[in-house]
Amino acid sequence: MSTSTNATEVPADPLALLPKVPALDNTFGAVLLGTFIALILYGITLHQSYRYFRMYPADLPSLKWLVSFVVVLETVTSAMSMHVCYHYLVSSYFNPPALLRGMWSIDLFPVISGIVMVSTQSFFVRRVYVLGRGYRIFVVFAVFLCFIEMGFFIAATTEAFIIPTFEGFKHVTWLVSTGSTMAVTSDIIITTMLIFALRQSRTGVKRTDSMLDVMIMYSINTGLLTGIFNLLSLLFAFIRPGDLIYIGFGIPGTKMYANTLMAALNSRRSLAAKGSGMVYDTSPFGVSGVPDSHENGTPMARIRRKAHHVDVESAAQTDSIVDITKPTLVGDSAEDVRTGDVETGGRM
């Protein structure tokens, strides 16, 4: 009687009968963290896009289409990231075999990310092509690297659909790392040539050269940000091919390209104001840094009108450098002389 009772006893730990779920820290845990960061950057991209269409309605349609295209792709990749996290960490909870196989949303990541990266790089390639006529051979080489980069990402996506398991795909992660290497190399070439082109655009005028210095530092910083994420992604793809850490870095790395593009477009007006010596507020609320006045004849109202005039004139000059639609380099005009008292602190 006692033997029958012992045979029907419930185990002390009922969970011990369930299949063991492998540790997910270096796989889908990395993807989850990358998605968190990427969604923050995606929100910044949306905000910057809204500001762009509001502040620069006169830009060429091709530039607006580029921004719209990148925003749509960023929306798609954000949805894909969330789908990956939900599928593997919620729907497949306590289903270890499902964690070993890829699915369409994670398989498409390389090619979609590559399209975003190449689209953004095309903007900066065009900028170098317009500014640095002596560097066009390097521009051609950078474009060639972009095509190779896209080819490797397409191959990685194709292999991901052919090879159903992550264990099998780890033998071809070199496709992702090689594509990232091409992206890093192209970014370095584009950033370096842009810096040289900006340095050669110096005119000796304090206002213009100060603006160029800011743009050079900005180019270095933005190129460094995208380069760091790409470098980390390719390194982990090489040294830890069995993990998904490289995807964890690749997801926010793609978002950095879109943010770099939007920041470059939206900084034109603030750079023009900085170069003219005026205070211009580029906060998310879009409030001008020059105080308002209800009296049109007051000195403050005259300052405001003068600031607006300088902003328009400087923006036209700045667009010659920053905007891919303006092929003319910076140069002083008669309007610069007439508005020079604002920079030197002269009478209004």
C-alpha positions as CSV (number, residue, x, y, z in Angstrom):
1,M,0.0,0.0,0.0
2,S,2.8,2.4,0.8
3,T,4.6,1.5,-2.4
4,S,1.6,2.6,-4.5
5,T,1.4,5.8,-2.6
6,N,5.1,6.6,-3.2
7,A,4.7,5.9,-7.0
8,T,2.0,8.6,-7.3
9,E,3.8,11.3,-5.4
10,V,4.2,14.6,-7.2
11,P,7.8,15.7,-7.8
12,A,9.1,18.4,-5.5
13,D,9.8,20.7,-8.6
14,P,7.2,20.3,-11.3
15,L,9.3,22.5,-13.7
16,A,12.0,19.9,-13.6
17,L,9.9,17.8,-16.1
18,L,9.8,20.6,-18.7
19,P,12.5,20.9,-21.4
20,K,15.4,23.1,-20.5
21,V,15.5,26.5,-22.2
22,P,19.0,27.5,-23.1
23,A,20.5,30.8,-21.8
24,L,19.4,33.7,-24.1
25,D,21.8,36.4,-22.8
26,N,24.2,36.3,-25.8
27,T,21.5,35.5,-28.4
28,F,18.0,37.0,-28.2
29,G,18.9,39.0,-25.1
30,A,21.4,40.9,-27.2
31,V,18.7,41.3,-29.9
32,L,16.3,42.6,-27.3
33,L,18.8,45.2,-26.0
34,G,19.6,46.3,-29.5
35,T,15.9,46.7,-30.2
36,F,15.4,48.9,-27.2
37,I,18.2,51.2,-28.3
38,A,17.0,51.1,-31.9
39,L,13.5,52.2,-31.0
40,I,14.8,55.2,-29.1
41,L,16.8,56.2,-32.2
42,Y,13.8,55.5,-34.4
43,G,11.8,58.0,-32.3
44,I,14.5,60.6,-32.9
45,T,14.4,59.9,-36.6
46,L,10.7,60.5,-36.7
47,H,11.1,63.7,-34.9
48,Q,13.9,64.9,-37.1
49,S,11.9,64.0,-40.2
50,Y,8.9,66.1,-39.0
51,R,11.3,69.0,-38.4
52,Y,12.8,68.5,-41.8
53,F,9.6,68.7,-43.7
54,R,8.5,71.7,-41.7
55,M,11.7,73.6,-41.9
56,Y,12.8,72.9,-45.5
57,P,9.7,72.7,-47.7
58,A,11.6,74.2,-50.7
59,D,14.1,71.3,-50.9
60,L,14.2,69.3,-54.2
61,P,11.6,66.5,-54.5
62,S,14.4,64.0,-54.9
63,L,15.8,64.9,-51.4
64,K,12.3,64.7,-49.9
65,W,11.8,61.3,-51.5
66,L,15.1,60.1,-50.1
67,V,14.0,61.1,-46.6
68,S,10.6,59.5,-47.0
69,F,12.2,56.3,-48.3
70,V,14.6,56.1,-45.4
71,V,11.8,56.7,-42.9
72,V,9.6,54.0,-44.4
73,L,12.5,51.5,-44.3
74,E,13.3,52.5,-40.7
75,T,9.6,51.9,-39.8
76,V,9.8,48.4,-41.4
77,T,13.1,47.5,-39.6
78,S,11.6,48.7,-36.3
79,A,8.5,46.5,-36.8
80,M,10.7,43.6,-37.8
81,S,12.8,44.0,-34.6
82,M,9.7,43.9,-32.4
83,H,8.4,40.9,-34.3
84,V,11.7,39.0,-33.7
85,C,11.6,39.8,-30.0
86,Y,7.9,38.8,-29.6
87,H,8.3,35.6,-31.6
88,Y,11.3,34.2,-29.8
89,L,10.7,35.6,-26.3
90,V,6.9,35.4,-26.1
91,S,5.3,33.1,-28.7
92,S,8.1,30.5,-28.5
93,Y,8.4,30.7,-24.7
94,F,9.2,27.2,-23.3
95,N,9.7,25.9,-26.9
96,P,13.5,25.4,-27.3
97,P,13.4,23.9,-30.8
98,A,11.8,27.1,-32.1
99,L,14.7,29.1,-30.7
100,L,17.1,27.2,-32.9
101,R,15.5,28.2,-36.2
102,G,15.5,31.5,-38.1
103,M,12.3,33.2,-39.4
104,W,11.6,35.7,-42.1
105,S,11.8,38.9,-40.0
106,I,15.3,38.1,-38.7
107,D,16.4,36.7,-42.1
108,L,15.5,39.9,-43.9
109,F,17.5,42.1,-41.6
110,P,20.8,42.1,-43.6
111,V,19.3,43.2,-46.9
112,I,16.9,45.8,-45.4
113,S,19.7,47.3,-43.3
114,G,22.0,47.4,-46.3
115,I,19.4,49.4,-48.3
116,V,19.1,51.9,-45.5
117,M,22.9,52.2,-45.2
118,V,23.5,52.6,-49.0
119,S,20.7,55.1,-49.3
120,T,22.2,57.3,-46.6
121,Q,25.7,56.9,-47.9
122,S,24.5,58.1,-51.3
123,F,23.6,61.5,-49.8
124,F,27.1,62.0,-48.4
125,V,28.7,60.6,-51.6
126,R,26.8,63.2,-53.6
127,R,27.9,65.9,-51.2
128,V,31.6,65.0,-51.6
129,Y,31.1,64.7,-55.4
130,V,29.7,68.3,-55.5
131,L,32.3,69.9,-53.2
132,G,35.5,68.0,-53.9
133,R,36.0,67.9,-57.7
134,G,39.5,66.7,-57.2
135,Y,38.3,63.7,-55.1
136,R,35.9,62.2,-57.5
137,I,38.1,59.2,-58.1
138,F,37.7,58.4,-54.4
139,V,33.9,59.0,-54.7
140,V,33.8,56.4,-57.5
141,F,35.7,53.9,-55.3
142,A,33.3,54.6,-52.4
143,V,30.3,53.9,-54.6
144,F,32.0,50.7,-55.8
145,L,32.3,49.6,-52.1
146,C,28.7,50.4,-51.5
147,F,27.7,48.1,-54.3
148,I,29.9,45.4,-52.9
149,E,28.5,46.0,-49.4
150,M,24.9,45.6,-50.8
151,G,25.9,42.4,-52.6
152,F,27.2,40.8,-49.4
153,F,24.1,41.7,-47.5
154,I,21.9,40.3,-50.2
155,A,23.9,37.1,-50.1
156,A,23.6,36.9,-46.3
157,T,19.8,37.2,-46.6
158,T,19.7,34.5,-49.3
159,E,21.8,32.2,-47.2
160,A,19.6,32.9,-44.1
161,F,16.5,31.6,-46.0
162,I,18.4,28.6,-47.4
163,I,19.9,27.6,-44.1
164,P,17.0,27.2,-41.6
165,T,19.0,27.0,-38.3
166,F,21.3,29.5,-36.5
167,E,23.8,26.7,-36.0
168,G,24.2,26.3,-39.7
169,F,24.2,30.0,-40.5
170,K,27.1,30.7,-38.2
171,H,29.4,29.3,-40.9
172,V,28.4,32.1,-43.3
173,T,28.3,35.0,-40.9
174,W,31.4,36.1,-42.6
175,L,29.0,37.5,-45.3
176,V,27.6,39.9,-42.7
177,S,31.0,40.9,-41.3
178,T,32.4,41.4,-44.8
179,G,29.5,43.6,-45.7
180,S,30.0,45.6,-42.5
181,T,33.7,45.9,-43.4
182,M,32.8,47.4,-46.8
183,A,30.4,49.8,-45.0
184,V,33.1,50.9,-42.6
185,T,35.6,51.4,-45.3
186,S,33.2,53.4,-47.4
187,D,32.3,55.6,-44.4
188,I,35.9,56.3,-43.7
189,I,36.6,57.3,-47.4
190,I,33.5,59.5,-47.5
191,T,34.2,61.2,-44.2
192,T,37.9,61.8,-45.0
193,M,37.1,63.2,-48.5
194,L,34.4,65.5,-47.1
195,I,36.8,66.9,-44.5
196,F,39.4,67.6,-47.2
197,A,36.8,69.2,-49.4
198,L,35.6,71.4,-46.6
199,R,39.1,72.5,-45.6
200,Q,39.8,73.5,-49.2
201,S,36.6,75.6,-49.2
202,R,38.1,78.0,-46.7
203,T,37.9,81.6,-47.9
204,G,39.9,83.4,-45.1
205,V,36.7,85.1,-43.9
206,K,36.2,84.5,-40.2
207,R,32.5,83.9,-40.4
208,T,32.8,81.3,-43.2
209,D,35.8,79.5,-41.8
210,S,34.2,79.2,-38.4
211,M,31.2,77.6,-40.0
212,L,33.4,75.2,-41.9
213,D,35.3,74.2,-38.7
214,V,32.0,73.3,-37.1
215,M,31.0,71.2,-40.2
216,I,34.4,69.4,-40.1
217,M,34.0,68.5,-36.5
218,Y,30.4,67.4,-37.2
219,S,31.5,65.2,-40.1
220,I,34.1,63.5,-37.9
221,N,31.6,62.9,-35.1
222,T,28.8,61.5,-37.3
223,G,31.2,59.3,-39.2
224,L,32.7,58.0,-36.0
225,L,29.2,57.0,-34.6
226,T,28.3,54.9,-37.6
227,G,31.8,53.4,-37.8
228,I,31.7,52.3,-34.2
229,F,28.5,50.3,-34.5
230,N,29.6,48.7,-37.8
231,L,33.0,47.9,-36.4
232,L,31.5,46.2,-33.3
233,S,29.0,44.3,-35.5
234,L,31.7,42.9,-37.8
235,L,34.0,42.0,-34.9
236,F,31.4,40.0,-33.1
237,A,30.4,38.3,-36.4
238,F,34.0,37.2,-36.7
239,I,34.8,36.2,-33.1
240,R,31.4,35.1,-31.9
241,P,29.6,33.7,-35.0
242,G,27.4,31.3,-32.9
243,D,25.9,34.2,-31.0
244,L,23.6,37.0,-32.1
245,I,25.5,39.8,-30.5
246,Y,26.5,41.1,-33.9
247,I,22.8,41.6,-34.7
248,G,22.4,43.4,-31.4
249,F,24.9,46.0,-32.6
250,G,23.6,45.9,-36.2
251,I,20.0,46.9,-35.3
252,P,20.9,50.3,-33.7
253,G,23.8,50.7,-36.1
254,T,21.3,50.9,-39.0
255,K,19.3,53.5,-37.1
256,M,22.5,55.6,-36.7
257,Y,22.7,56.1,-40.5
258,A,19.1,57.5,-40.7
259,N,19.8,59.8,-37.7
260,T,23.0,61.0,-39.3
261,L,21.2,61.8,-42.6
262,M,18.4,63.7,-40.8
263,A,20.9,65.6,-38.5
264,A,22.9,66.7,-41.6
265,L,19.8,68.0,-43.3
266,N,18.4,69.8,-40.3
267,S,21.6,71.4,-39.2
268,R,21.9,73.7,-42.2
269,R,19.9,76.5,-40.7
270,S,21.6,76.4,-37.3
271,L,25.1,76.3,-39.1
272,A,24.1,79.3,-41.1
273,A,23.1,81.2,-37.9
274,K,26.3,80.1,-36.1
275,G,28.4,81.3,-39.0
276,S,26.6,84.7,-39.0
277,G,27.2,85.1,-35.3
278,M,23.5,85.1,-34.4
279,V,21.9,82.9,-31.8
280,Y,19.5,80.5,-33.3
281,D,17.5,78.0,-31.2
282,T,17.3,74.6,-32.9
283,S,15.4,72.9,-30.0
284,P,12.6,70.5,-30.7
285,F,10.1,73.3,-30.2
286,G,11.7,75.4,-33.1
287,V,11.7,78.6,-31.1
288,S,13.9,81.4,-32.4
289,G,16.7,82.5,-30.2
290,V,16.1,86.2,-31.0
291,P,13.5,87.7,-28.7
292,D,10.2,88.8,-30.1
293,S,8.6,92.2,-29.9
294,H,5.2,93.6,-30.5
295,E,6.6,96.9,-31.5
296,N,7.8,97.0,-35.1
297,G,9.8,100.2,-34.6
298,T,11.6,99.2,-31.4
299,P,15.4,98.4,-31.5
300,M,14.6,94.7,-30.7
301,A,12.3,94.5,-33.7
302,R,15.1,95.8,-35.9
303,I,17.4,93.3,-34.4
304,R,14.9,90.5,-35.2
305,R,14.5,91.7,-38.8
306,K,18.3,91.9,-39.2
307,A,18.7,88.4,-37.8
308,H,16.2,87.0,-40.2
309,H,18.0,88.7,-43.1
310,V,21.4,87.3,-42.0
311,D,19.9,83.9,-41.5
312,V,18.5,83.8,-45.0
313,E,21.7,85.0,-46.6
314,S,23.9,82.7,-44.5
315,A,21.6,79.8,-45.1
316,A,22.0,80.3,-48.9
317,Q,25.7,80.1,-48.5
318,T,25.7,77.2,-46.1
319,D,23.4,75.2,-48.5
320,S,26.2,75.5,-51.0
321,I,28.3,73.3,-48.8
322,V,25.8,71.2,-46.9
323,D,23.0,70.6,-49.5
324,I,23.6,68.2,-52.3
325,T,21.4,70.4,-54.5
326,K,23.8,73.4,-54.4
327,P,26.9,72.9,-56.5
328,T,28.4,76.4,-55.7
329,L,31.0,76.8,-53.0
330,V,30.9,79.5,-50.2
331,G,31.8,83.0,-51.1
332,D,31.2,86.5,-49.8
333,S,28.6,88.7,-51.5
334,A,27.6,92.3,-51.2
335,E,24.9,91.3,-48.7
336,D,27.7,90.0,-46.4
337,V,29.2,93.5,-46.3
338,R,25.8,95.1,-45.6
339,T,25.1,92.7,-42.7
340,G,28.6,92.7,-41.3
341,D,27.7,95.0,-38.5
342,V,25.7,92.2,-36.9
343,E,28.8,90.0,-36.6
344,T,31.1,92.7,-35.4
345,G,28.7,94.1,-32.9
346,G,28.2,97.4,-34.8
347,R,25.1,99.6,-34.7
348,M,21.8,98.3,-36.0
